[in-house]
Amino acid sequence: MNAVNHRLSIPAAGAILSLGLLVGASADVAAQPVPPPPEVVVPPPPEVIATVEPVYYEGHPAYWYGGHWYWRDPHGWHWYGVEPAYLRDHRAHAPPPRYHYEHRR
């Protein structure tokens, strides 16, 4: 009977050891820092782009909308996290005029 118990204890010990390794491995994975999700830029609506005069900065038109300056390149829309001094001065001294394209009576 001792031989049978001894044979059963070896696989049981192996299972316990592998469980311990899995728990240790999952603890190492949990300790890894998780990168932040990519920032999603919601561009100004087409109505704003059509009715706001752009300000050209760094070779492309920039649009003031919702408290940020937005600009577009072939990869999509972007916004300046920190307002550049040139655009801040432009906004402070000459806010972009907005055109209205509605039918007037």
C-alpha positions as CSV (number, residue, x, y, z in Angstrom):
1,M,0.0,0.0,0.0
2,N,2.9,2.3,0.7
3,A,4.2,1.9,-2.9
4,V,0.8,2.9,-4.3
5,N,0.6,6.0,-2.1
6,H,4.2,6.9,-3.1
7,R,3.4,6.6,-6.8
8,L,0.3,8.8,-6.5
9,S,2.1,11.4,-4.5
10,I,4.7,12.1,-7.2
11,P,2.1,13.2,-9.9
12,A,0.3,15.1,-7.2
13,A,3.5,16.9,-6.2
14,G,4.1,17.7,-9.8
15,A,0.7,19.2,-10.2
16,I,1.1,21.3,-7.1
17,L,4.5,22.5,-8.3
18,S,3.2,23.4,-11.7
19,L,0.2,25.2,-10.1
20,G,2.7,27.2,-8.0
21,L,4.7,28.1,-11.2
22,L,1.5,29.3,-12.9
23,V,0.6,31.4,-10.0
24,G,4.1,32.9,-9.9
25,A,4.0,33.5,-13.6
26,S,0.7,35.3,-13.4
27,A,2.0,37.5,-10.6
28,D,4.9,38.5,-12.9
29,V,2.5,39.4,-15.7
30,A,0.3,41.4,-13.3
31,A,3.4,43.4,-12.2
32,Q,4.0,44.6,-15.8
33,P,2.8,48.2,-16.3
34,V,-0.1,48.5,-18.7
35,P,0.4,51.0,-21.5
36,P,-2.3,53.8,-21.7
37,P,-4.8,53.4,-24.5
38,P,-4.2,55.5,-27.6
39,E,-5.8,58.9,-27.4
40,V,-8.8,59.3,-29.6
41,V,-9.1,62.7,-31.3
42,V,-12.7,63.7,-32.1
43,P,-12.3,66.2,-35.0
44,P,-14.4,69.3,-35.4
45,P,-17.6,68.7,-37.3
46,P,-17.7,69.5,-41.0
47,E,-20.0,72.5,-40.3
48,V,-17.2,74.1,-38.3
49,I,-14.5,73.4,-40.9
50,A,-16.7,74.9,-43.6
51,T,-17.5,78.1,-41.6
52,V,-14.3,78.9,-39.7
53,E,-11.4,80.6,-41.4
54,P,-8.3,78.5,-40.7
55,V,-5.1,79.8,-39.3
56,Y,-2.0,78.5,-41.1
57,Y,0.6,77.2,-38.7
58,E,3.5,74.8,-39.4
59,G,2.4,74.6,-43.1
60,H,-1.1,73.4,-42.5
61,P,-4.5,74.9,-41.6
62,A,-5.4,74.9,-37.9
63,Y,-8.9,75.3,-36.6
64,W,-10.0,76.5,-33.1
65,Y,-12.8,74.3,-31.8
66,G,-13.9,73.2,-28.3
67,G,-10.9,74.8,-26.5
68,H,-8.2,73.2,-28.8
69,W,-6.5,73.9,-32.1
70,Y,-7.0,71.0,-34.5
71,W,-5.1,70.2,-37.7
72,R,-5.2,67.4,-40.2
73,D,-2.6,65.4,-42.1
74,P,-2.7,62.3,-44.2
75,H,-2.8,60.2,-41.0
76,G,-5.9,61.9,-39.6
77,W,-6.9,64.6,-37.2
78,H,-4.6,65.9,-34.4
79,W,-4.8,68.6,-31.7
80,Y,-2.2,70.5,-29.8
81,G,-2.1,69.5,-26.2
82,V,-0.4,72.8,-25.3
83,E,-1.5,75.8,-27.3
84,P,1.4,77.1,-29.4
85,A,2.4,80.7,-28.6
86,Y,1.7,81.8,-32.2
87,L,-1.8,80.4,-32.2
88,R,-2.5,81.7,-28.7
89,D,-1.5,85.2,-29.8
90,H,-3.6,85.0,-32.9
91,R,-6.6,83.9,-31.0
92,A,-6.2,86.6,-28.4
93,H,-5.8,89.4,-30.9
94,A,-7.9,88.3,-33.9
95,P,-10.4,85.6,-33.2
96,P,-11.2,83.6,-36.4
97,P,-14.3,85.0,-38.0
98,R,-17.1,82.5,-38.6
99,Y,-18.9,82.6,-41.9
100,H,-22.6,81.9,-42.1
101,Y,-23.9,80.2,-45.2
102,E,-27.6,80.3,-44.6
103,H,-30.3,81.7,-46.8
104,R,-31.1,85.3,-45.8
105,R,-34.5,86.9,-46.6
